[in-house]
Amino acid sequence: MGRVKSLSNSGSFVLRKDNQNAKGEYQVYIQYSLDRKIAKDKTDVWVKEKEWNDKAQKVRATHPQSVRLNKMLDKKKNDIDALILDFPSEKRLTIDVLRSMVRGEYNANEEKNQDFVQLAIDNLESLYKTEKIGISVRDNGLNGLKLFRTFLLEELGEDSISIADMTEDIIDSYIIWRKSKRNNINATINKSLTPLMKAAKLAARKG
């Protein structure tokens, strides 16, 4: 079971009154709160204000389709709750991950199968574009990642590795490889590890 203690409350439904359709109905939204930040998404349920019971969080029985609509709301909330409960306990649930869950975009397997090296490259480019690192740091980091791909190809038979398969053993093997195959000193190796460590932290934050 994942870490959900930082959730300030379970999901709730809100009748958004800022958008009314031609029938005089308003759309119901679902929202969760995490660290004082909101994750929300629209549902396919539209009702008039008098047909919505805000306290009970459901469509009133006076609506001719109340049973069907309430089942739709229950399913959406239950699906999101299941994702939260199944979230890995060793990882931190972030607002970005929660928002992807609420919007129905979260795919745990897809995220785990993302190429770790590409994540590290994208992170370097992002840091450079936001002027958090200079061009020399970026270029050195990119060159180091190219060398890491070479290591993966020589040792594992392919030049990419998924986030799920990226372990401390891989890093240890890479250090040994740099020393034995490239005759690099510790200072050089440590600098080359920085983009990998930052990517690992990013992957952990994303969940």
Secondary structure by P-SEA (a helix, b strand, c coil): ccccccccccccccccccccccccbbbbbbbcccccbbbbbbccccccccccccccccccccccaaaaaaaaaaaaaaaaaaaaaaccccccccaaaaaaaaaccccaaaaaaccaaaaaaaaaaaaaaaccccaaaaaaaaaaaaaaaaaaaaaccccccccccccaaaaaaaaaaaaacccccaaaaaaaaaaaaaaaaaaaaac
